[in-house]
Amino acid sequence: MKYIFIISLVIVVGCTNSSKPKKASIKKESPVNLIAVLDTIWKAEQLPIRLRDSIGRTQGFESEAFKTQNEIYHKNHDINETKVMQILDSMGWPSKKIIGEQGNLTICNVLQHSSLEVREKYLPLMRKAVKDKELSARFLVRAVDRIATDKNELQIYGGQMKYYPETKSFNFWPIKDPKNLEKRRAEMGMETISEFLKRKRVDLEWNLEEQIKRTEAFKLAKQNGNK
């Protein structure tokens, strides 16, 4: 009986050990598959946009060719959005060690092109990813300011600009508490607003007094409009 027990134990241990390589292989393949999926999403999202914009510049943004390419882009985006939402819903924000900066860029770009409802849904997940050092703060900053402008609210970090026909020039979408803008940007590890403008090559200089006036005018107009 003793020998039968020993033999049985060996068989159990042997079966347990033989199953371990299979589990390990799944874990090794998973990151590779995720990277491949994100790479496909990036190409399907960006190539149609670039082609569409190129057609717009050469043939006109009202041309049939532009409209056709724009439809292709939107069809691709709908598919990409579904894939990204499935990733985020099933596993949370992926580790930066797995997907890298390019993977984060892919996910954030797809979300940036999504509806306001979708962007607001995943904003808390983005905040957590930034807190956990899995996502660069610049992606969160862009998302927060974009959501604010779409909701007709004051932006926080000064990343969104708009073309104003009355002045025939670009200017900041009005900013919340402009006096403390640089402090908020520094807290997020961002460059100064002047450095941002220089990098963007925009013909605009940061003028604090002007932006304070624009913010107050925005708040007053919104207040009057809500009455």
Helices and strands as residue ranges (DSSP letters): H 2-59, H 64-91, H 96-112, H 116-131, H 137-150, E 161-164, E 169-172, G 178-180, H 181-187, H 193-200, H 208-225
